[in-house]
Amino acid sequence: MNYDTIIVRYSEIFLKSDFVRNQLEKKLSENIKSGIKTREITAKLTRERGRIFITTSQTEEISCLLKHVFGVLSFSPAIKIRLGQLEDFVKINAEKMLKGKTFAARVKREGVHEFTSKEMGARLGEIVIEATNKKVDLTNPESELFVEVRDQDVYVFTEKVFGPGGIPLGSQGRVNCFVDSDEGLAACWLMMKRGCTPNIYHTISVDALDKWSYGNKLKKIRVKSIEEVGSDHPLVVGDRLEKDGIKRYDGFATVLAPIIAFTKDEINQSVKKINT
């Protein structure tokens, strides 16, 4: 399919107050725009309540970018059409959009219409059955047809791709991360996922974090030991109970250990994701 739009969703941001939500949506949009500029992608971004829409012909490049932007819960490459075109579009394209023998049609609406989401879903299901002879399975379908109706605009898609989640990088406070191991790298990455901007004091390479930092410039300081880490912000360490027990860090008012209960396997999985 020749997708022309990507729908970006977020979860935690939507739960905030109107003022906070607006600030987080703005920061998320800025970070995505930064990534678009850095990767030299041609695209236009617009914000609506609960969604960010990216208009572009470079959907594969945008998809790769969004997998590395904190705050993105999921996204979908979609085709934008007008409401009056929907039934004919589904009739013509159902066979190539939907794989397998069973399907489900899922409809969401924003705006005032003469039909409910359930009614439109049923109608589109009838059209797919007539066009393909596929069977409906709302519980465990082999493929899904998603339709989002926003006033007279319609977005049609067949998949939801998960992003990293969290909240936008740079929306929270600054922290000092000490990275001397895979554990330290994972701890720093998790704080970035929670929106914190890190000053990274490191004894090993931390270049893998660069592709997660769109819209924010990471401050990286090469050091030999933790004694060189500044005490002007909370300290983030990669301590684990299984490996390190409980440590004391004199001279720091606040010490954060986000991977304290992680196993080695969980650390390995985190590092693999960071390097992806």
DRENKOL-89038 format. One line per field, with one value per residue (C-alpha): x, y, z. Coordinates in Angstrom, 1 decimal, always signed. Each point is the difference from the previous one (the first is absolute). Layout:
BEGIN
x	X_...
y	Y_...
z	Z_...
END
This chain:
BEGIN
x	+0.0_+1.1_-0.3_+0.0_-0.5_+1.3_-2.3_+2.0_-1.6_+1.0_-1.4_+1.3_-0.1_-3.7_-0.7_+1.5_-1.8_-0.7_+3.0_+2.5_-1.3_+0.4_+3.6_+0.9_-1.7_+2.0_+3.2_-0.7_-0.8_+3.3_+2.0_-1.6_+0.6_+3.6_+0.4_-1.7_+2.5_+3.0_-0.9_-0.8_-3.6_-2.6_-3.1_-2.7_-1.1_-3.3_-1.4_-3.6_-1.3_+1.3_+1.9_+2.9_-0.3_+3.0_-0.6_+2.8_+0.9_+3.0_-2.0_+2.8_+2.5_-2.5_-0.9_+3.7_+0.2_-3.1_+1.3_+2.7_-2.1_-1.1_-3.6_-1.2_-2.3_-0.8_-0.3_-1.7_+0.8_-3.3_-1.8_-2.0_-3.3_-3.3_-2.9_-2.0_+2.7_+0.3_-2.4_+1.4_+3.5_-0.5_-1.8_+2.9_+2.9_-1.3_+1.7_+3.5_-0.4_-1.2_+2.0_-1.3_-3.5_-1.4_-0.2_-1.5_-1.0_+0.7_-1.4_+0.6_-1.7_+0.6_-2.8_-3.7_-1.2_-3.2_+1.4_+1.7_+3.4_-1.6_-2.4_+2.9_+2.1_-2.9_-0.5_+3.7_+0.0_-2.8_+2.0_+3.1_-2.0_-1.6_+3.4_+2.2_-2.2_+2.0_-1.6_-0.4_+1.8_-0.1_+2.0_+3.0_+0.0_+2.9_-0.2_-1.6_-1.4_+0.2_-1.9_+0.2_-2.6_+0.6_-2.8_+0.2_+3.5_+0.7_+3.2_+0.2_+2.7_+0.7_+2.7_+1.1_+3.7_+1.2_+2.4_+2.1_-2.7_+0.9_-0.2_+1.8_+3.8_+0.7_-3.4_+1.3_+3.0_+3.8_+1.9_+3.6_+0.4_+3.1_+0.5_+2.8_-1.8_-3.0_-1.9_+0.9_-1.0_-3.4_-0.6_+0.8_-2.2_-2.9_+0.3_-0.1_-3.1_-1.6_+0.8_+3.2_+2.9_+3.2_+3.5_+1.8_+3.2_+1.4_+3.0_-1.4_-1.5_-3.5_-0.4_-2.9_-2.1_+0.4_-2.8_-2.4_+0.6_-1.8_-0.8_+2.6_+3.8_+1.6_+2.8_+2.6_+3.0_+2.8_+1.1_+2.1_-2.2_-3.2_+1.9_+0.1_-3.8_-1.6_-2.3_-2.1_-2.8_-1.3_+2.4_-1.1_+1.8_-0.3_-0.1_-1.8_-0.9_+1.0_+3.5_+0.7_-2.3_-0.8_+2.8_+0.5_+1.1_+1.3_-0.3_-3.2_-3.3_-2.0_+1.1_-2.2_+0.4_-2.7_+1.3_+0.3_-2.2_+1.1_+1.5_+3.0_-2.3_-2.1_+3.1_+1.0_-3.4_+0.2_+3.4_-1.1_-2.9_+2.2_+2.4_-2.9
y	+0.0_+3.5_+1.5_+3.8_+0.6_-1.4_+0.2_+0.4_-1.0_+0.6_-1.2_+1.7_+3.5_-0.4_-0.5_+3.3_+3.3_+2.2_+2.3_-2.8_-2.1_+2.9_+0.5_-3.7_-0.2_+3.1_-1.6_-3.3_+1.8_+2.0_-3.2_-1.7_+3.1_+0.0_-3.6_+0.8_+2.8_-2.1_-2.8_+2.4_-1.3_+2.0_+0.0_+2.3_-0.5_+1.1_-0.5_-0.9_-1.1_-3.4_-0.4_+1.4_-0.4_+0.0_+0.4_-1.5_-2.3_-1.3_-2.1_-2.6_+2.6_+1.6_-3.4_-0.6_+3.4_-0.4_-3.3_+2.2_+2.9_-0.2_+0.8_-1.9_-2.8_-1.3_+1.1_-1.1_+0.7_+1.0_+1.2_+3.2_+0.2_+1.9_-1.6_-0.3_-2.1_-2.5_-2.8_-0.1_+0.1_-3.0_-1.9_+0.6_-0.6_-2.5_-3.0_+1.5_+1.6_-3.0_-3.2_-3.4_-1.4_+1.9_+3.8_+2.6_+3.6_+2.5_+3.5_+3.1_+3.4_+3.7_+2.4_-0.1_-2.7_-1.7_-3.4_-1.5_-1.6_-3.4_+0.5_+1.1_-3.0_-2.3_+1.6_-0.2_-3.6_-0.8_+1.7_-2.1_-3.2_+0.8_+0.9_-2.8_-2.8_+0.4_-0.8_+2.3_-0.8_+2.8_-2.0_-1.3_+1.2_-0.7_+3.6_+3.2_+3.0_+3.2_+3.1_+3.3_+2.6_+3.6_+2.2_-0.6_-1.3_-3.7_-1.9_-3.6_-2.4_-3.6_+0.0_+1.6_+0.2_+0.5_+2.8_+0.2_+1.6_+2.2_+3.8_+2.5_+0.4_+3.4_+0.5_-0.8_+1.0_-0.5_-2.9_-1.1_-3.6_-2.0_-2.6_-2.5_-3.2_-1.4_+0.6_+3.7_+0.3_-1.6_+2.2_+3.2_-1.1_-0.7_+3.5_+1.4_-2.0_+1.8_+3.4_+0.9_+1.7_-1.7_+1.3_-3.3_-0.6_-3.1_-2.4_-2.0_+0.9_+1.6_+0.8_-2.4_+2.6_+2.6_-1.4_+0.2_+3.7_+1.9_+3.5_+0.0_+0.2_-2.5_+1.3_-2.8_+0.3_-2.6_-0.9_-2.7_-0.5_+1.0_+2.5_+2.3_+0.2_+3.3_+0.3_+2.8_-2.4_-3.4_-2.8_-3.0_-3.2_-3.5_-1.9_-3.3_-1.9_-3.2_+1.3_+3.0_-0.1_+3.4_+2.6_+3.4_+3.0_+2.7_+3.6_-0.6_+1.2_-2.2_-3.4_-1.8_-3.6_-0.8_-3.6_-1.0_-3.1_-1.0_-3.4_-0.4_-1.3_+3.2_+2.1_-1.9_+0.5_+3.8_+0.4_-1.9_+2.4_+3.0_-1.1_-0.9
z	+0.0_-0.7_+3.4_+0.3_+3.7_+3.3_+3.1_+3.3_+3.3_+3.6_+3.3_+3.1_-1.5_-0.6_+3.8_+1.0_+0.6_-3.0_+0.7_+0.6_-2.9_-2.3_+1.1_-0.4_-3.4_-1.1_+1.2_-1.6_-3.3_+0.3_+0.5_-3.0_-2.1_+1.1_-1.1_-3.4_-0.5_+1.1_-2.3_-2.9_-0.4_-1.9_+2.3_+1.5_+3.6_+1.5_+3.5_+0.9_+3.4_+0.8_-3.3_-2.1_-3.8_-2.2_-3.7_-2.1_-2.8_+2.0_+2.4_+0.5_+1.1_+2.3_+1.5_+0.8_+1.6_+2.2_+1.5_+1.7_+1.2_+3.7_+0.5_-3.0_+1.1_-3.5_-3.6_-3.2_-3.7_-1.5_-3.1_+0.3_-2.0_+0.3_+1.8_-3.3_-1.5_+2.8_-1.1_-3.6_+1.3_+2.2_-2.8_-2.4_+2.5_+2.5_-1.7_+0.0_+3.4_+2.0_+0.1_+1.2_+0.1_+3.0_+0.7_+2.3_-0.8_+2.8_-0.3_+2.2_-0.5_+0.9_-1.0_-0.8_-2.4_-0.9_+0.9_+3.1_+0.0_+0.4_-3.0_-2.2_+1.1_-0.9_-3.4_-0.9_+1.1_-2.4_-2.8_+0.8_+0.1_-3.4_-1.5_+1.4_+1.5_+3.2_+3.3_+3.0_+3.2_+2.5_+2.7_-1.9_-3.6_-2.4_-1.1_+1.1_-1.9_+2.1_-0.9_+1.8_-1.0_+0.9_-1.2_-3.8_-0.1_+0.2_+0.8_-1.0_+1.2_+0.9_+2.7_+3.2_+0.6_+3.6_+0.9_+3.1_+2.2_+2.9_-0.1_-2.3_+0.7_+1.3_+1.7_+3.5_+2.1_-0.6_+1.6_+0.2_-1.3_+0.8_-2.8_+0.6_-1.1_-1.9_+3.3_+0.0_-3.7_+0.6_+3.1_-2.0_-2.8_+2.3_+1.5_-3.5_-0.6_+3.0_-1.6_+1.9_-1.8_+1.0_+0.5_-0.8_+2.0_-1.7_+0.0_-2.9_-3.4_+0.2_-3.6_-0.3_+2.0_-2.8_-2.1_+2.9_+0.6_-2.8_+1.0_+2.8_+0.0_+2.3_+2.2_+0.2_+2.4_-0.1_+3.6_+1.7_+3.1_+1.7_+2.2_-3.1_-0.3_+0.8_+3.0_-1.5_-1.1_+1.2_-0.6_-2.1_+0.4_-1.5_+3.4_+0.2_+3.2_-1.6_-0.8_+2.3_+2.9_+1.6_-0.3_+1.6_-2.0_+2.2_-1.4_-2.0_+1.4_-2.3_-1.6_-2.5_-0.9_-2.6_-0.7_+3.7_-0.4_-3.6_-0.7_-2.3_-2.8_+0.3_-0.2_-3.2_-1.5_+0.8_-1.5_-3.1_-0.4_+0.5_-2.8_-2.4
END
